[in-house]
Amino acid sequence: MILQHLFRLSSIFRSTVSIYLQRNIGLSAIMFNKTKELDPVQKLFIDKIREYNTKSQKAGGPVETGPEFQKEMNEETAKLQRLYGGGDLTQFPNFKFEEPKFDDTQK
């Protein structure tokens, strides 16, 4: 009886320790990767993203676009303004809903 109880506690203890170690190993791997040098492909990807970010901030919009892009952008903006009644397409529209007026009707 005592032996069975001891085995049961042992299995619970083993599973608890196992879960604890798995979590710590997973956390250690993440921390180790942050301090370790990145994979060359990942480093290249991150460098390109940072480069594009600085170029787009300097350009104030999309990078390396020619006059064709701006022409198409203006045409599409004009088309959307014609379709949807004009307005500023760079801002989210303000919706104003009025409360409905319910009349008391006699039955």
C-alpha positions in Angstrom: 0.0 0.0 0.0 2.7 2.5 1.0 4.7 1.3 -2.0 1.9 2.1 -4.4 1.4 5.5 -2.8 5.1 6.2 -3.2 5.1 5.2 -6.9 2.1 7.4 -7.5 3.9 10.4 -5.9 7.0 9.6 -7.8 5.2 9.7 -11.2 3.6 13.0 -10.3 6.9 14.4 -9.2 8.5 13.1 -12.5 5.9 14.7 -14.7 6.1 18.0 -12.8 9.9 18.1 -13.1 9.7 17.1 -16.8 7.3 20.0 -17.6 9.4 22.5 -15.7 12.6 21.4 -17.5 10.9 21.6 -20.9 9.7 25.1 -20.2 13.1 26.2 -19.0 14.9 24.6 -22.0 12.5 26.3 -24.4 13.1 29.7 -22.7 16.8 29.2 -22.7 16.8 28.4 -26.4 15.0 31.6 -27.2 17.3 33.7 -25.0 20.3 32.0 -26.6 19.1 32.8 -30.1 18.7 36.4 -29.3 22.3 36.8 -28.2 23.7 34.5 -30.9 24.4 35.7 -34.4 21.4 35.3 -36.7 21.2 32.9 -39.6 22.7 34.5 -42.7 19.4 34.4 -44.6 17.6 35.9 -41.6 20.2 38.6 -41.3 19.9 39.4 -45.0 16.1 39.6 -44.7 16.2 41.9 -41.7 18.9 44.1 -43.3 16.7 44.5 -46.4 13.6 45.4 -44.3 15.6 48.0 -42.4 17.0 49.4 -45.7 13.5 49.7 -47.2 12.3 51.3 -44.1 14.9 54.1 -44.2 14.4 54.6 -47.9 10.6 54.9 -47.5 11.0 57.4 -44.7 13.3 59.5 -46.9 11.0 59.2 -49.9 7.8 59.8 -47.9 6.0 56.8 -49.5 6.7 53.8 -51.7 10.3 53.3 -52.7 11.7 53.2 -56.3 8.5 54.0 -58.0 8.5 55.9 -61.3 6.1 58.4 -62.8 3.9 55.5 -64.0 3.1 54.5 -60.5 2.1 58.0 -59.5 0.0 58.3 -62.7 -1.8 55.0 -61.9 -2.3 56.1 -58.3 -3.9 59.4 -59.4 -6.1 57.6 -61.9 -7.3 55.1 -59.3 -7.9 57.8 -56.7 -10.0 59.8 -59.3 -11.9 56.7 -60.2 -12.7 55.9 -56.5 -13.8 59.5 -55.9 -16.2 59.3 -58.9 -17.6 56.0 -57.7 -18.1 56.9 -54.1 -19.0 60.6 -54.3 -15.7 62.3 -53.7 -14.2 63.2 -50.4 -10.8 62.7 -48.9 -9.7 59.1 -49.5 -6.7 59.4 -47.1 -8.9 59.7 -44.0 -11.3 57.3 -42.5 -14.9 58.5 -43.0 -16.9 60.0 -40.1 -20.3 58.4 -39.7 -23.1 60.3 -38.1 -26.2 58.4 -37.3 -29.3 60.2 -36.1 -31.6 58.6 -33.6 -34.8 57.4 -35.3 -38.0 59.2 -34.3 -40.7 56.8 -33.2 -44.2 58.1 -33.2 -46.7 56.8 -30.7 -49.6 55.6 -32.8 -52.9 54.7 -31.4 -54.2 51.2 -32.1 
